[in-house]
Amino acid sequence: MMTKVMNVAMIGGGFMGKAHAMAYAAMPMFFWPAPAIPHRKVVVDVTDSAAETARLRFGFDEASSDWRAVIARPDIDVVDICTPNNVHAEIAIAAAKAGKHIICEKPLARTVEEARAMAEAVKQAGVIHMVAFNYRRTPAVALAKKYIDEGRIGRILNFRGTYLQDWSADENGPLSWRFQKKIAGSGTVGDIGTHVVDLAHYLVGPIESVNAMTRTYVKTRPIQQGGVDKLGASEKSSGGERAEVDVDDEVVSMLKFESGAIGSLEATRNAWGRNNFITLEIHGTKGSIAFNYERRDELQVMFADDPADARGFRTVYTGPAHPYGQGLWPIPGLGIGYSETKIVECHDFFSAIATGKQPSPNFNDGLSCELVADALLRSGETGLWEAVGK
Ligand SMILES: NC(=O)c1ccc[n+]([C@@H]2O[C@H](COP(=O)([O-])OP(=O)(O)OC[C@H]3O[C@@H](n4cnc5c(N)ncnc54)[C@H](O)[C@@H]3O)[C@@H](O)[C@H]2O)c1
């Protein structure tokens, strides 16, 4: 069997560039036969020297500081957008026009308008598209989806989702692009709240309306020194000039789903002691499911039809018997990490290209998350229930 080699141009060689480059290298090692072999052809960053560093570090053949020229090349099959949010739309629309398959980091865009234009461009071009909400690819989360689809917890009544981190709790963490509306679009809502929204859509279905509170607790931060942006915690500065934070730090919302289920969402990057605390708790008419990403190999499940003397949460430790288990490690206790979620995502993206069937979440799902983010931000301002747009 000949597995097709596909050339990838990756735009942005930062944190996500690292995660995606690892996934390109590792995907065929885990999933064999691989749907395709991603070849790390060109990496693009803002300067020649940043691109060259990324080339050496992440194992690409070539480096460039001109994404337009790279996208125009006939030998590029896939464009991978790992830049900050401000250029997602421009790059994706150009890549679609050039007929490339596209994977774009989340949030899909800064605004609903940008996301809609991106979804329209990929539809017109007929290319495969994916938005990188990788937490769906955690085997325990996919197992929760399987139990829900099989009716094991009955009709869903309530969804509680959180994403709590603490890397921006220090007011002297620098004003990275993640605190600037013109680059990020929004703060916590777009950055991590959309991950919870995507998980809610995946597990429960469309959100119909929201009632949110948003806050910006840290109103100014030190202007970041140096050319390359960093996550807040990796660089501290107590002196120097400060500038305004014009995005939200924190969001708490009630949710109504189209199915009739209700729920809640909380997201913050200021919760000391929480690192990547993505939690889900869902109860239905026949049982409950609970998940905490900080213990990502475990799914807590309770089935109400268990004998009365054995009722309670059990811990299912994911492994070969569970979603993606045949490709990942052969023994449950070996565990998975963040990289494996990206490796699975990469597998599903190239499977979609190989079969010609759109993956999920794709740009339409990314647009749906953007519509909820927009409703959360509107509700944060008005204090009222706000309907999610169509
Ligand atoms: N899926 C996840 O779990 C996850 C986690 C973190 C970030 N993200 C998303 O990934 C994207 C990138 O975030 P990051 O953490 O990697 O950021 P980062 O700041 O670490 O890296 C971004 C890189 O893009 C480069 N860049 C900026 N503008 C560019 C341009 N016009 N052309 C080429 N390169 C450019 C920067 O120089 C930098 O190297 C964002 O959309 C972010 O929301 C997703």
PDBQT file of the ligand as one rigid body, heavy atoms in Angstrom, charges set to zero:
ROOT
HETATM    1  N1  LIG A 401      -5.917  24.501  20.633  1.00  0.00    +0.000 N 
HETATM    2  C1  LIG A 401      -5.322  24.957  21.703  1.00  0.00    +0.000 C 
HETATM    3  O1  LIG A 401      -5.328  24.319  22.753  1.00  0.00    +0.000 OA
HETATM    4  C2  LIG A 401      -4.579  26.275  21.633  1.00  0.00    +0.000 A 
HETATM    5  C3  LIG A 401      -3.648  26.622  22.626  1.00  0.00    +0.000 A 
HETATM    6  C4  LIG A 401      -2.945  27.820  22.489  1.00  0.00    +0.000 A 
HETATM    7  C5  LIG A 401      -3.198  28.666  21.419  1.00  0.00    +0.000 A 
HETATM    8  N2  LIG A 401      -4.129  28.313  20.491  1.00  0.00    +0.000 N 
HETATM    9  C6  LIG A 401      -4.409  29.194  19.341  1.00  0.00    +0.000 C 
HETATM   10  O2  LIG A 401      -3.337  29.068  18.405  1.00  0.00    +0.000 OA
HETATM   11  C7  LIG A 401      -3.073  30.307  17.778  1.00  0.00    +0.000 C 
HETATM   12  C8  LIG A 401      -1.609  30.679  18.018  1.00  0.00    +0.000 C 
HETATM   13  O3  LIG A 401      -1.383  30.771  19.406  1.00  0.00    +0.000 OA
HETATM   14  P1  LIG A 401       0.041  30.450  20.046  1.00  0.00    +0.000 P 
HETATM   15  O4  LIG A 401      -0.189  30.181  21.477  1.00  0.00    +0.000 OA
HETATM   16  O5  LIG A 401       0.784  29.486  19.227  1.00  0.00    +0.000 OA
HETATM   17  O6  LIG A 401       0.690  31.891  19.872  1.00  0.00    +0.000 OA
HETATM   18  P2  LIG A 401       2.230  32.265  19.920  1.00  0.00    +0.000 P 
HETATM   19  O7  LIG A 401       2.226  33.734  20.185  1.00  0.00    +0.000 OA
HETATM   20  O8  LIG A 401       2.989  31.339  20.800  1.00  0.00    +0.000 OA
HETATM   21  O9  LIG A 401       2.726  31.964  18.423  1.00  0.00    +0.000 OA
HETATM   22  C9  LIG A 401       2.217  32.644  17.310  1.00  0.00    +0.000 C 
HETATM   23  C10 LIG A 401       3.313  32.644  16.231  1.00  0.00    +0.000 C 
HETATM   24  O10 LIG A 401       2.770  33.230  15.047  1.00  0.00    +0.000 OA
HETATM   25  C11 LIG A 401       3.715  34.158  14.529  1.00  0.00    +0.000 C 
HETATM   26  N3  LIG A 401       2.994  35.130  13.716  1.00  0.00    +0.000 N 
HETATM   27  C12 LIG A 401       2.266  36.209  14.117  1.00  0.00    +0.000 A 
HETATM   28  N4  LIG A 401       1.750  36.861  13.053  1.00  0.00    +0.000 NA
HETATM   29  C13 LIG A 401       2.185  36.196  11.952  1.00  0.00    +0.000 A 
HETATM   30  C14 LIG A 401       2.021  36.405  10.561  1.00  0.00    +0.000 A 
HETATM   31  N5  LIG A 401       1.289  37.417  10.094  1.00  0.00    +0.000 N 
HETATM   32  N6  LIG A 401       2.635  35.538   9.712  1.00  0.00    +0.000 NA
HETATM   33  C15 LIG A 401       3.369  34.509  10.173  1.00  0.00    +0.000 A 
HETATM   34  N7  LIG A 401       3.571  34.272  11.490  1.00  0.00    +0.000 NA
HETATM   35  C16 LIG A 401       2.972  35.109  12.367  1.00  0.00    +0.000 A 
HETATM   36  C17 LIG A 401       4.366  34.742  15.775  1.00  0.00    +0.000 C 
HETATM   37  O11 LIG A 401       5.607  35.386  15.488  1.00  0.00    +0.000 OA
HETATM   38  C18 LIG A 401       4.527  33.493  16.640  1.00  0.00    +0.000 C 
HETATM   39  O12 LIG A 401       5.714  32.792  16.347  1.00  0.00    +0.000 OA
HETATM   40  C19 LIG A 401      -4.072  31.299  18.339  1.00  0.00    +0.000 C 
HETATM   41  O13 LIG A 401      -5.167  31.398  17.489  1.00  0.00    +0.000 OA
HETATM   42  C20 LIG A 401      -4.484  30.671  19.665  1.00  0.00    +0.000 C 
HETATM   43  O14 LIG A 401      -5.778  31.059  20.091  1.00  0.00    +0.000 OA
HETATM   44  C21 LIG A 401      -4.805  27.138  20.573  1.00  0.00    +0.000 A 
ENDROOT
TORSDOF 0
